[in-house]
Amino acid sequence: MSYIIAFVRFPESDSDYPANCFRTDLQKGDAVVVRLGDGRLRPAVVEMLQYLNWQCRAVVECKVSEAVETGDGTLTSPPGSPLHVGLATHQALARVLKVGG
């Protein structure tokens, strides 16, 4: 479950699609890589961010600028790419409170 939902647009589409987003550093217009429900990775552009309590099948994997290109020309997230950035999950909040307290 994610409280940040990124509505993304894929290059061949005129519609926006919701994706779980665990990053607080994204904004409208950012190019991202989205992992679809079937496991495929697709480039997309963030059209809108909303705070909703949704469980989407897709998830923002990384920014395109963080992605690496494979031998066949597809984008993939590099090892160690930050899936979670900022206070986007309950676990992240708990870690910050433990360190600060």
C-alpha positions in Angstrom: 0.0 0.0 0.0 1.2 3.5 -0.8 -0.1 6.9 0.4 1.6 8.6 -2.5 0.1 7.8 -5.8 1.9 8.9 -9.0 -0.4 9.2 -12.0 1.9 8.5 -14.9 1.6 8.6 -18.6 3.3 6.1 -20.9 4.7 7.4 -24.3 2.1 5.6 -26.4 -0.9 6.6 -24.3 -3.1 9.7 -23.7 -4.3 8.4 -20.4 -2.9 8.6 -16.9 -2.3 5.4 -14.8 -1.9 5.2 -11.1 1.2 3.7 -9.6 2.4 3.3 -6.0 5.2 5.7 -5.2 7.5 5.5 -2.2 9.5 8.6 -3.1 9.0 12.1 -1.9 11.5 13.6 -4.3 9.3 13.3 -7.5 7.3 16.0 -9.1 5.1 16.6 -12.1 7.1 16.1 -15.3 9.7 13.7 -13.9 10.7 10.8 -16.2 10.4 7.6 -14.2 10.6 3.8 -14.7 7.4 2.0 -13.7 7.2 -1.7 -12.8 3.8 -2.9 -14.1 1.8 -5.6 -12.4 3.2 -8.3 -14.7 6.8 -7.3 -13.8 7.7 -5.4 -17.0 9.5 -2.1 -16.6 8.2 0.8 -18.7 9.3 4.5 -19.0 6.7 7.0 -18.1 6.2 10.7 -17.1 4.7 11.8 -13.8 1.6 13.8 -14.6 0.3 14.3 -11.0 1.0 13.2 -7.4 -1.8 12.6 -4.9 -2.0 11.4 -1.3 -4.4 8.4 -1.4 -4.6 5.2 0.5 -4.5 2.9 -2.6 -2.9 -0.4 -3.5 -1.9 -0.1 -7.1 -0.5 -3.0 -9.2 2.2 -0.7 -10.7 5.0 0.9 -8.7 7.5 3.7 -9.6 10.8 1.9 -9.6 13.3 4.8 -10.1 13.9 7.9 -12.1 14.9 7.5 -15.7 18.1 9.3 -14.9 19.0 6.6 -12.3 18.1 3.7 -14.7 20.6 1.8 -16.8 20.1 0.6 -20.3 20.5 -3.2 -20.9 22.0 -4.8 -24.0 18.7 -4.9 -25.8 18.0 -1.2 -25.2 15.5 -1.5 -22.4 15.7 0.4 -19.1 16.2 -1.3 -15.8 16.7 0.0 -12.3 20.3 -0.3 -11.1 21.3 -2.3 -8.1 20.9 -0.1 -5.0 18.5 2.3 -6.7 16.5 4.0 -4.0 12.9 2.7 -4.2 12.1 4.5 -1.0 13.1 8.2 -0.6 11.9 10.4 2.2 9.1 9.7 4.7 6.9 7.8 2.3 6.3 4.7 4.5 5.5 3.8 8.1 8.8 2.0 8.3 10.7 5.1 7.2 9.0 7.2 9.8 9.8 4.6 12.5 13.5 4.5 11.5 13.7 8.3 11.7 12.0 8.4 15.1 14.4 5.7 16.4 17.5 7.5 15.2 16.3 10.9 16.5 15.1 9.6 19.9 
